[in-house]
Each structure stands twice: as C-alpha cells, then as structure tokens.
Amino acid sequence: MKYIFLAEPIDYFLCMKWLLKTRIGYTPIVLMLMVLNLGNCTMVFPILAPFSDLPSPTGPYTVATRHATWIDSSRDESFTPEEDYRKIVVQVWFPVSEQTGLDPLPYIDDPSLRLTALARQLRLPRSFINHFRNVHTNTYEIPGTPDLLGTFPVILFSHGLSGMRFQNTSLVEELVSYGYILVAADHSYGANITIFDDGESAEYRAAKRRSLNEDFLNNVDLSQLAIIVGDLRFMLDMLFKSPTDSLLKDLPLDVNHVGVMGHSLGGAAVVNTMAVDQRVKAAMILDGWYAPVPDSVVAAGLDKPIFHLGQKAWRNPDNYARMDELFLHSSGPTFKMLVPGTRHTDFTDMPLFTPFSLLIGYTAAKNQLWLNNLIRVNTTCFFNVYLKDHPVSEVQNQIRSERDVTSYIFVPLLP
C-alpha cells in the first residue's frame, strides 16, 4: 500500500459535493467527513484510499514492453472534420528472460494528460487520484533484442468505450509470463484518451456523435464497432507483414496462432473480428457487450472457440439473451463462466488498485485477488488449449473446478 501526501489544494465543499453526488450511503459519508475534518481533502485522500501495485505474474518469463503510433493510410479518420488518416497508439508486451537491476514501469503512461481524462471519466476531482501515478506494473523496458528461442502465440486486446489499452495489465502480464505476445491499441476517440508519440492527443468522442437517449445502450453510435474492428484488422495486417516496423521488429511472433481478447464493446469487436477474419483462432470475452454484434454474426454463430467470462447478470437482460443466441448458433467450442457479486469494471484492473472503488460502487467484488486469479487462470488455460495445442480437457477441467460460479461448456465431438 502507498501513503503519499499531495500538496495540490482542493476546496472542502468540492469534496462534500462529490460525496453527495456519488450516493454511497450515510455511513461512508460520515466516516469520510470525520477524516476530512482532520485536514485538507487532497492530503488525506491518499491515506483513505491508497493505491496498490499490481500483483506479480506467476509465469517463468519477465514481461517487457514498447509502444508506437501507427497510421492506417487506407482509412479516413471519421471522428475529425479534416481529411486525415486513422491513427492509433499500439503497445506490445513480450516475454524475455529474467532481468535484474531494472525498475518496473508505472501504470500511468502520461500523468499530466491521462489523470485529467480519468478523473473526468470517474467524475472525481483530479486531486483524488493524483497518487495513482505512483502505482507500478511488473513490466520493464528492455534495451536491445529479446534473446529467446522459438516463437510465441499472439493475442490482440480491445478495450471498451472510454477504456485504455492497458486497462487489463494484470491479465496481460500473466499471459506474457507464460509465453504469449500481447498487442493492444488505444482506439482513438473511443478510448479515454489517446496520447500520440508527437504529444498530440485524441479525447473521447465516441458517445458524442449522436444526441443521447435515456437508454445507455442506445447512447453509442454503433458504427464505432466497425471502426474498432478496422483497428484490429489493421493490427493483424501489420503482424502478418514482414516485421520491419520498429514496434514489432525482432519479436518472436507466431502469427499462425493468433487469439483476440476484449472487454465490453471490445468483446463485441473481437467477436466480429473473428467472424470475418480467418487469421483469428480463438476469442476470450471479458463481460462482453453483445448488442452491437451484427445480426448476421449472431444468426450464423461462430465456428471457432469462444469463452465468455463476466458478471452473473447485466442490468439489461437482452445482453445475455443475445450472447446465448450467438452461442446457440455456434458450432465451435463455447465456454461461459458467470461470476456472482461482480459488475462490469471488476473485469478490468480497477478492483486491484484500491478498496475505495468497492466503497463507492465502481466495483463489486469483495475478494478482488480471488477474482483476478480466476480471470488469469481461466484465460491462460483457454489460450493454452487453442493457441498452444494443449488437450481440451485442460480447459474443461479448469472450468469445472471453479466454485461459486455458473458455467457452461460445449465442445463438439470430433468426426
């Protein structure tokens, strides 16, 4: 746990306004007001809600990373009025041999811009989360070329609306530590913020392209799905080209074994990508939002492995009804695991940082380390089977071994 005092002042009444706005109940409010009476709201908040570093990955490899700005000259950027090309920031995490004498990277890549955008998204004063800049990952910048034998399967990750490319770093690090290469992008204008290599940035605009309706699921321009799928297929194109790009150069990519993984709208995006792109072999969906998945994909189903891992029930029951329809029409292996006592953001890194997210209702999992382990173990096992040719019994036995969850397994018999 980190206990860091900050100097930036914030008005006491702003703290009061935020407490009332969050509707977190009288007991937490009384507790926080008692603490606030001890001094400045900003100074005590890092003590009231300290942030923790991410749990260590359990595999034998060390995790390294690099990132770059990619430009897709085949697509116009529809979020801007200018005639310009689609531009995204892409990060790759890859396994290396054990390293010594290096400091792990911070979780937040550019605090001056990223924290302001995050505070706006969370509807918190920026000063409440300033100490987030001190959270560290288990990832390193490694100079030179990775010195490893063989090649490693590749997994693309897609975040949801207003998410970030590194919002599931704990899961990414776990997969890389067991011999995978992970690639993720900030989907520009659909991400919380995208910060390009030249210092320019793209703010979140995805829900601003049309006027808002009462129903949240109708607030979003669903054409955003096509843009994200376009990003993923562009990333696949780059992976399959001769790896001269500085981001991919010298990486031991096994492009014959490529999986996808997504959260929320990113889940819909990777489902659609796998349906239209034969290069994708398996998909892991973290609390996916299925409303944007095209009717044609739902009606045809999927003929490749898919695993949904999410909350027990969505507020809108139509979401899981659509998922079940997709599964019903699918001929490939399908797996489903529903975890009670969780909500949408529990399937990101958020519950790992601070118990305050549980207090104010951003997350619901009371045992976040148990949930994180469940996500990491089942995801790794799934990809081991379908990207590393482990026996299918491994993922079946793993799912059956889980307690306090609802699960479903369908594996078609071989002819």
C-alpha positions as CSV (number, residue, x, y, z in Angstrom):
1,M,0.0,0.0,0.0
2,K,1.2,3.5,-0.7
3,Y,0.7,6.5,1.6
4,I,1.6,9.7,-0.3
5,F,0.7,13.2,0.7
6,L,-0.1,15.7,-2.0
7,A,0.4,19.5,-2.0
8,E,-2.3,20.5,-4.5
9,P,-5.2,22.2,-2.6
10,I,-8.8,21.4,-3.2
11,D,-11.9,23.1,-1.8
12,Y,-13.6,21.3,1.2
13,F,-17.0,22.0,-0.3
14,L,-16.0,20.2,-3.6
15,C,-15.3,17.1,-1.5
16,M,-18.7,17.5,0.1
17,K,-20.4,17.9,-3.3
18,W,-18.7,14.8,-4.7
19,L,-19.6,12.7,-1.6
20,L,-23.3,13.6,-2.0
21,K,-23.2,13.1,-5.8
22,T,-21.9,9.5,-5.5
23,R,-24.8,8.4,-3.3
24,I,-22.6,6.0,-1.4
25,G,-24.7,5.9,1.8
26,Y,-24.6,7.7,5.1
27,T,-22.0,5.5,6.9
28,P,-19.2,6.1,4.4
29,I,-20.0,9.8,4.2
30,V,-19.9,10.1,8.0
31,L,-16.6,8.3,8.0
32,M,-15.1,10.4,5.3
33,L,-16.3,13.6,6.8
34,M,-14.6,12.7,10.1
35,V,-11.4,12.2,8.1
36,L,-11.9,15.4,6.2
37,N,-12.2,17.3,9.4
38,L,-8.6,16.3,10.1
39,G,-7.3,18.4,7.3
40,N,-7.3,19.1,3.6
41,C,-9.3,16.7,1.4
42,T,-6.5,16.2,-1.0
43,M,-3.9,15.5,1.7
44,V,-5.9,12.8,3.4
45,F,-7.4,11.0,0.4
46,P,-4.2,9.0,-0.4
47,I,-4.5,7.6,3.2
48,L,-8.2,7.0,3.0
49,A,-7.9,5.3,-0.4
50,P,-4.3,4.2,-1.1
51,F,-3.4,2.6,-4.4
52,S,-1.6,-0.7,-4.6
53,D,0.8,-2.0,-7.2
54,L,-0.4,-4.8,-9.5
55,P,0.0,-8.4,-8.3
56,S,3.0,-10.2,-9.8
57,P,2.5,-12.6,-12.7
58,T,3.2,-16.2,-11.9
59,G,4.9,-17.5,-15.1
60,P,8.6,-18.1,-15.7
61,Y,9.1,-15.1,-18.2
62,T,9.8,-11.5,-17.4
63,V,7.5,-9.0,-19.1
64,A,8.8,-6.3,-21.5
65,T,7.0,-3.7,-23.5
66,R,7.3,-1.0,-26.1
67,H,4.7,1.2,-27.9
68,A,4.4,3.3,-31.1
69,T,1.9,5.4,-33.1
70,W,0.6,3.6,-36.2
71,I,-1.2,5.3,-39.1
72,D,-3.6,3.4,-41.3
73,S,-3.4,5.2,-44.6
74,S,-6.3,3.1,-46.0
75,R,-8.9,4.6,-43.7
76,D,-10.1,8.2,-43.1
77,E,-10.5,9.4,-39.5
78,S,-14.2,9.8,-39.3
79,F,-14.1,11.5,-35.9
80,T,-12.4,14.6,-37.3
81,P,-13.6,17.1,-39.9
82,E,-10.2,17.1,-41.7
83,E,-9.2,14.7,-44.4
84,D,-6.7,12.7,-42.3
85,Y,-5.9,9.1,-41.8
86,R,-6.8,6.8,-38.9
87,K,-4.1,7.0,-36.2
88,I,-3.8,4.7,-33.1
89,V,-1.3,4.1,-30.3
90,V,-0.3,0.4,-30.2
91,Q,1.5,-1.3,-27.3
92,V,3.2,-4.7,-27.4
93,W,4.1,-6.8,-24.3
94,F,6.5,-9.7,-24.9
95,P,8.3,-12.3,-22.9
96,V,12.1,-12.1,-22.1
97,S,14.5,-13.9,-19.9
98,E,14.8,-12.9,-16.3
99,Q,16.1,-9.3,-15.9
100,T,17.9,-7.7,-12.9
101,G,18.6,-4.1,-12.0
102,L,15.7,-2.6,-13.8
103,D,12.8,-0.6,-12.3
104,P,9.2,-1.6,-13.3
105,L,7.2,0.9,-15.3
106,P,4.5,3.0,-13.8
107,Y,0.9,2.1,-14.7
108,I,0.0,5.5,-15.9
109,D,1.9,6.5,-19.1
110,D,1.5,10.3,-19.1
111,P,0.0,11.5,-15.8
112,S,-0.4,15.1,-16.8
113,L,-2.9,14.1,-19.5
114,R,-4.1,10.7,-18.5
115,L,-5.1,11.5,-14.9
116,T,-7.2,14.5,-16.0
117,A,-9.1,12.3,-18.5
118,L,-9.5,9.6,-15.9
119,A,-10.8,12.0,-13.3
120,R,-13.3,13.3,-15.8
121,Q,-14.5,9.8,-16.6
122,L,-14.8,8.7,-13.0
123,R,-16.4,12.1,-12.0
124,L,-13.9,12.6,-9.3
125,P,-11.7,15.6,-8.5
126,R,-8.3,15.1,-10.2
127,S,-6.6,15.5,-6.8
128,F,-8.4,12.4,-5.5
129,I,-6.5,10.2,-7.9
130,N,-3.2,12.0,-8.3
131,H,-1.4,9.3,-6.3
132,F,-2.4,6.8,-9.0
133,R,0.8,8.0,-10.8
134,N,2.8,6.1,-8.2
135,V,1.3,2.7,-9.0
136,H,3.7,0.3,-10.7
137,T,3.3,-2.6,-13.0
138,N,5.5,-5.7,-13.4
139,T,6.6,-4.7,-16.8
140,Y,10.0,-3.4,-18.0
141,E,11.6,-1.5,-20.9
142,I,14.3,-3.8,-22.2
143,P,17.0,-2.4,-24.4
144,G,18.2,-4.4,-27.4
145,T,16.7,-7.6,-28.9
146,P,14.9,-10.3,-27.0
147,D,17.1,-13.3,-26.6
148,L,14.7,-16.2,-26.7
149,L,14.4,-19.4,-28.6
150,G,11.3,-20.3,-30.6
151,T,8.2,-18.2,-31.3
152,F,5.1,-17.2,-29.2
153,P,1.4,-17.0,-30.0
154,V,0.0,-13.5,-30.3
155,I,-3.2,-12.2,-28.6
156,L,-4.8,-8.8,-29.5
157,F,-6.7,-7.0,-26.8
158,S,-9.5,-4.5,-27.3
159,H,-10.8,-2.2,-24.6
160,G,-14.4,-1.0,-24.3
161,L,-15.8,2.5,-24.6
162,S,-13.7,5.1,-22.7
163,G,-11.3,2.3,-21.8
164,M,-7.5,2.2,-22.2
165,R,-5.1,-0.2,-24.0
166,F,-3.5,-1.1,-20.6
167,Q,-6.7,-1.4,-18.5
168,N,-6.1,-5.2,-18.1
169,T,-2.4,-5.1,-17.5
170,S,-2.5,-7.7,-14.7
171,L,-4.1,-10.2,-17.1
172,V,-1.7,-9.2,-19.9
173,E,1.3,-9.7,-17.7
174,E,0.1,-13.1,-16.6
175,L,-0.3,-14.2,-20.2
176,V,3.1,-12.8,-21.3
177,S,4.8,-14.5,-18.3
178,Y,3.6,-17.9,-19.7
179,G,4.9,-17.2,-23.2
180,Y,2.4,-15.0,-25.2
181,I,2.9,-11.8,-27.0
182,L,0.1,-9.3,-26.3
183,V,-0.8,-6.4,-28.6
184,A,-3.3,-3.6,-27.7
185,A,-4.3,-0.2,-29.0
186,D,-6.0,2.8,-27.7
187,H,-8.9,3.0,-30.1
188,S,-8.7,6.7,-30.8
189,Y,-11.7,8.8,-29.8
190,G,-13.3,5.7,-28.3
191,A,-10.5,5.4,-25.6
192,N,-10.5,7.5,-22.5
193,I,-7.7,9.5,-24.2
194,T,-5.1,8.6,-26.8
195,I,-1.7,10.2,-26.5
196,F,0.3,10.1,-29.7
197,D,4.1,9.9,-29.9
198,D,4.3,13.5,-31.1
199,G,2.5,14.8,-28.0
200,E,-0.9,15.4,-29.7
201,S,-3.9,13.7,-28.1
202,A,-7.4,12.5,-29.1
203,E,-10.1,12.9,-26.5
204,Y,-13.1,10.6,-26.0
205,R,-15.8,11.3,-28.5
206,A,-17.5,8.0,-29.2
207,A,-20.7,8.9,-27.4
208,K,-20.9,12.4,-28.7
209,R,-21.5,11.6,-32.4
210,R,-25.3,11.5,-31.8
211,S,-27.6,13.1,-29.2
212,L,-28.1,11.0,-26.1
213,N,-31.1,8.9,-25.3
214,E,-32.4,7.6,-22.0
215,D,-31.2,4.1,-22.5
216,F,-27.4,3.9,-22.2
217,L,-27.2,1.1,-24.7
218,N,-28.6,3.4,-27.3
219,N,-26.3,6.3,-26.4
220,V,-23.5,5.0,-28.5
221,D,-23.1,5.3,-32.2
222,L,-22.8,1.6,-33.1
223,S,-20.8,2.4,-36.1
224,Q,-17.9,2.7,-33.6
225,L,-17.9,-1.1,-33.7
226,A,-16.8,-1.1,-37.4
227,I,-14.0,1.4,-36.5
228,I,-12.7,-0.8,-33.7
229,V,-12.9,-3.9,-35.9
230,G,-11.0,-1.9,-38.5
231,D,-8.3,-1.2,-36.0
232,L,-7.9,-4.8,-35.1
233,R,-7.7,-6.0,-38.7
234,F,-5.1,-3.3,-39.4
235,M,-3.1,-4.6,-36.4
236,L,-3.4,-8.1,-37.8
237,D,-2.2,-6.8,-41.2
238,M,0.9,-5.3,-39.5
239,L,1.6,-8.5,-37.6
240,F,1.5,-10.6,-40.8
241,K,3.7,-8.2,-42.8
242,S,7.4,-8.5,-42.7
243,P,8.2,-7.2,-39.2
244,T,10.3,-4.2,-40.2
245,D,8.2,-1.8,-38.1
246,S,10.1,-0.7,-35.0
247,L,7.4,-1.9,-32.7
248,L,7.4,-5.5,-34.0
249,K,11.0,-5.8,-35.2
250,D,12.9,-8.8,-33.8
251,L,9.9,-10.1,-31.8
252,P,9.4,-13.9,-31.9
253,L,5.8,-13.7,-33.3
254,D,3.9,-16.9,-34.1
255,V,1.3,-15.5,-36.5
256,N,-0.1,-18.9,-37.2
257,H,-1.6,-18.9,-33.7
258,V,-3.4,-15.6,-33.1
259,G,-6.2,-15.0,-30.5
260,V,-8.2,-12.0,-29.5
261,M,-9.5,-10.7,-26.2
262,G,-11.8,-7.9,-25.4
263,H,-13.8,-6.2,-22.6
264,S,-17.3,-4.7,-23.0
265,L,-17.6,-3.2,-26.5
266,G,-14.1,-4.6,-27.1
267,G,-15.8,-8.0,-26.6
268,A,-18.2,-7.3,-29.4
269,A,-15.4,-6.1,-31.6
270,V,-13.3,-9.3,-31.2
271,V,-16.3,-11.5,-31.8
272,N,-17.0,-9.6,-35.0
273,T,-13.3,-9.7,-36.0
274,M,-13.1,-13.5,-35.5
275,A,-16.3,-13.9,-37.6
276,V,-14.8,-12.0,-40.6
277,D,-11.1,-12.7,-40.3
278,Q,-9.8,-16.3,-40.6
279,R,-6.5,-15.3,-39.1
280,V,-8.1,-15.3,-35.6
281,K,-8.2,-18.7,-34.0
282,A,-9.9,-18.1,-30.6
283,A,-11.6,-15.3,-28.6
284,M,-11.8,-14.5,-24.9
285,I,-14.6,-12.1,-23.9
286,L,-14.5,-10.2,-20.6
287,D,-18.0,-9.2,-19.6
288,G,-18.8,-8.5,-23.3
289,W,-21.5,-6.2,-24.6
290,Y,-23.2,-8.1,-27.4
291,A,-25.8,-5.6,-28.5
292,P,-23.5,-4.2,-31.3
293,V,-22.7,-7.6,-32.7
294,P,-24.2,-7.7,-36.2
295,D,-27.4,-9.8,-36.6
296,S,-25.7,-11.7,-39.4
297,V,-22.9,-12.8,-37.0
298,V,-25.4,-13.8,-34.3
299,A,-27.5,-15.8,-36.7
300,A,-24.6,-17.6,-38.2
301,G,-22.7,-18.2,-35.0
302,L,-19.0,-18.9,-34.7
303,D,-17.1,-22.0,-35.7
304,K,-14.1,-21.2,-33.5
305,P,-13.5,-21.3,-29.8
306,I,-15.0,-18.5,-27.7
307,F,-15.0,-18.1,-23.9
308,H,-17.3,-15.5,-22.1
309,L,-16.3,-14.6,-18.5
310,G,-18.4,-12.0,-16.9
311,Q,-20.9,-10.9,-14.2
312,K,-23.9,-13.0,-13.3
313,A,-26.4,-10.8,-14.9
314,W,-26.5,-7.5,-16.8
315,R,-29.0,-4.8,-15.8
316,N,-30.3,-5.2,-19.3
317,P,-31.2,-8.9,-19.7
318,D,-31.2,-8.6,-23.5
319,N,-27.4,-8.5,-23.5
320,Y,-27.0,-12.1,-22.3
321,A,-30.0,-13.2,-24.3
322,R,-28.1,-12.1,-27.4
323,M,-25.0,-13.8,-26.2
324,D,-26.9,-17.1,-25.7
325,E,-28.4,-16.8,-29.2
326,L,-24.9,-16.4,-30.6
327,F,-23.7,-19.4,-28.6
328,L,-26.8,-21.4,-29.7
329,H,-25.9,-20.9,-33.4
330,S,-22.2,-21.5,-32.9
331,S,-20.6,-24.8,-34.0
332,G,-17.2,-24.2,-32.4
333,P,-16.3,-24.8,-28.8
334,T,-18.1,-22.4,-26.5
335,F,-17.5,-21.7,-22.8
336,K,-19.3,-19.4,-20.4
337,M,-18.5,-18.5,-16.8
338,L,-20.7,-16.1,-14.8
339,V,-19.4,-14.8,-11.5
340,P,-21.9,-13.6,-8.9
341,G,-21.1,-10.5,-6.8
342,T,-19.3,-8.7,-9.7
343,R,-20.0,-5.8,-12.0
344,H,-18.7,-4.6,-15.3
345,T,-15.5,-2.9,-14.1
346,D,-14.5,-5.9,-12.0
347,F,-13.2,-7.5,-15.2
348,T,-10.5,-4.8,-15.5
349,D,-7.6,-3.8,-13.3
350,M,-9.8,-1.4,-11.3
351,P,-10.6,-3.5,-8.2
352,L,-6.9,-4.3,-7.7
353,F,-5.9,-0.8,-7.1
354,T,-7.9,0.3,-4.1
355,P,-10.8,-0.9,-1.9
356,F,-12.3,2.6,-2.3
357,S,-13.7,1.5,-5.7
358,L,-15.8,-1.0,-3.8
359,L,-16.9,1.5,-1.3
360,I,-18.3,3.9,-3.9
361,G,-19.8,1.3,-6.1
362,Y,-17.4,1.3,-9.1
363,T,-16.7,-2.3,-8.4
364,A,-18.5,-5.1,-6.5
365,A,-16.1,-8.0,-6.0
366,K,-15.2,-8.2,-2.3
367,N,-12.3,-10.6,-2.9
368,Q,-10.6,-8.9,-5.8
369,L,-7.5,-11.1,-5.6
370,W,-9.6,-14.3,-5.9
371,L,-11.4,-12.8,-8.9
372,N,-8.2,-11.7,-10.5
373,N,-6.7,-15.2,-10.1
374,L,-9.9,-16.7,-11.6
375,I,-9.6,-14.5,-14.6
376,R,-5.9,-15.1,-15.1
377,V,-6.0,-18.9,-14.7
378,N,-9.0,-19.5,-16.9
379,T,-7.9,-17.1,-19.7
380,T,-4.4,-18.6,-19.7
381,C,-5.8,-22.2,-19.7
382,F,-8.2,-21.3,-22.6
383,F,-5.4,-19.9,-24.8
384,N,-3.1,-22.7,-23.9
385,V,-5.6,-25.2,-25.4
386,Y,-6.5,-23.2,-28.5
387,L,-3.2,-21.4,-29.3
388,K,-0.7,-23.9,-27.9
389,D,-2.5,-27.2,-28.7
390,H,-2.9,-28.3,-25.1
391,P,-5.5,-31.0,-24.7
392,V,-9.1,-29.6,-24.5
393,S,-9.6,-31.5,-21.2
394,E,-7.4,-28.9,-19.5
395,V,-9.8,-26.0,-20.0
396,Q,-12.8,-28.3,-19.3
397,N,-11.3,-29.5,-16.0
398,Q,-10.3,-26.0,-15.1
399,I,-13.8,-24.6,-15.6
400,R,-15.4,-27.5,-13.7
401,S,-13.0,-27.0,-10.8
402,E,-14.2,-23.4,-10.1
403,R,-16.6,-22.9,-7.2
404,D,-19.3,-20.2,-6.7
405,V,-19.7,-19.6,-10.4
406,T,-22.2,-20.7,-13.1
407,S,-20.5,-22.3,-16.1
408,Y,-21.4,-23.8,-19.4
409,I,-19.3,-26.0,-21.7
410,F,-20.0,-27.1,-25.2
411,V,-17.2,-28.9,-27.1
412,P,-18.4,-30.5,-30.4
413,L,-17.4,-34.1,-30.9
414,L,-14.7,-34.7,-33.4
415,P,-16.0,-36.5,-36.6
